[in-house]
Amino acid sequence: MNTQYREEDKTVPISEKLKALYELQTVASEIDKIKTLRGELPLEVQDLEDDITGLKTRISNYEDDIKNLDTSIANRKAAIKESEALIAKYTEQQNNVRNNREYDSLNKEIEFQRLEMELSEKRIREFTAELFTKKEAIDSSKTQLKEREEDLDRKKKELDEITAETKIEEEKLKSKAEKIEDMIESRLLTAFKRIRKNARNGLAVVTVQRDACGGCFNKIPPQRQMDIANRKKIIVCEYCGRILVDKDIMEVEVGAED
């Protein structure tokens, strides 16, 4: 097929336009079959990559939390030493007080520092428990990360093997599809792509099979079948919106040479 179809070109027979659309559908369906061979692998690879990114971010956040907890524990330990020094200082000063008021004042300072020490010790216990939990979470996340990375390597190898087996064929089909698209007027090509996108099985052009639409299998009236067979106009299924062609087009296209 070497006719160049342009939107302004009114001389191209409808039958030739229908043949071009059907040929494009045939090539597109072959490409779909290749993609089906890959199955859910591309999506699985993407999901695993997202999981790995999320786990790495989680581990990084946990490590930052651990650094902050270590700093907080160190600060609390320093505060305890400071309180101990102050208690020793105030205790010594009590030996040189001149009256009970000074003694009681120093005693209150000592009690306050003891309370500060108890609070710091409590915080250290809390921080230590949280630190333990964070470290456990890191270990668990690292285990998950290793498993995900191993799964990703395996899935990528599977996908690469399938892609390598079908790459040449897919490239040939894509090149053929592009050549056919160049021969179809833009209005029809846009309609074809729209219908194909909305069709669950990717079929935009279907043949009449057993007096029914080859896409949705609804019955087609005899007169409408005759109109389809005459190829004088482009007819779409009134139920699913697919472009309809007669089965003779398929028979011709199967034996056609590029």
MOLINZI-V89904 format. One record per pair of residues at least 12 apart in sequence whose C-alpha atoms are under 8 Angstrom apart, sorted by the first residue. I is the first residue (numbers start at 1). J is the second residue. D is the distance in whole Angstrom. If there is no record, write none. Layout:
# MOLINZI-V89904
i j d
I J D
I J D
This chain:
# MOLINZI-V89904
i j d
1 20 8
1 258 7
2 183 8
3 183 6
4 182 7
4 183 5
4 184 7
5 17 8
5 182 8
5 183 5
5 184 5
5 185 5
6 183 7
6 184 7
6 185 5
6 186 7
7 185 5
7 186 6
7 187 7
13 232 8
14 231 6
14 232 6
14 233 6
14 234 7
15 231 5
15 232 7
15 233 8
17 184 7
18 231 8
18 234 7
18 245 7
19 249 7
19 253 8
20 180 7
20 183 8
20 184 7
21 184 8
21 192 8
21 205 7
22 205 6
22 206 8
22 245 8
22 249 8
22 250 8
23 180 8
23 253 7
24 177 6
24 180 6
24 181 7
25 203 7
25 204 7
25 205 6
27 173 6
27 174 8
27 176 8
27 177 6
28 173 8
28 177 7
29 202 7
29 203 8
30 173 8
31 170 6
31 173 7
31 174 8
32 202 8
34 166 7
34 170 7
37 162 7
38 159 7
38 162 7
38 163 8
41 155 7
41 158 8
41 159 6
42 159 7
44 155 8
45 152 6
45 155 6
45 156 7
48 148 6
48 149 8
48 151 8
48 152 6
49 152 7
51 148 7
52 145 6
52 148 6
52 149 7
55 141 6
55 142 8
55 144 8
55 145 6
56 145 8
58 141 8
59 138 6
59 141 7
59 142 7
62 134 6
62 135 8
62 137 8
62 138 7
63 138 8
65 134 8
66 131 6
66 134 7
66 135 8
69 127 6
69 128 8
69 131 7
70 131 8
72 124 8
72 127 8
73 123 8
73 124 6
73 127 7
73 128 8
76 120 5
76 121 7
76 123 8
76 124 7
77 120 7
77 121 8
77 124 8
79 117 7
79 120 7
80 116 8
80 117 5
80 120 7
80 121 8
83 113 5
83 114 7
83 116 7
83 117 7
84 113 8
86 110 8
86 113 7
87 109 8
87 110 5
87 113 7
87 114 8
90 106 6
90 107 8
90 109 7
90 110 7
91 106 8
91 107 8
91 110 8
93 106 8
94 106 7
94 107 8
192 204 6
192 205 8
195 241 7
195 242 7
203 215 7
203 242 8
204 242 5
204 243 6
205 242 6
205 243 5
205 244 6
205 245 7
206 242 7
206 243 6
206 244 5
206 245 6
207 244 6
207 245 5
207 246 5
207 247 5
207 250 8
208 225 8
208 244 7
208 245 6
208 246 6
208 247 6
209 247 7
211 225 8
213 237 7
213 244 7
215 240 7
215 242 7
216 239 7
216 240 6
218 239 7
225 246 8
228 244 7
228 245 6
228 246 6
229 245 7
229 246 5
231 245 8
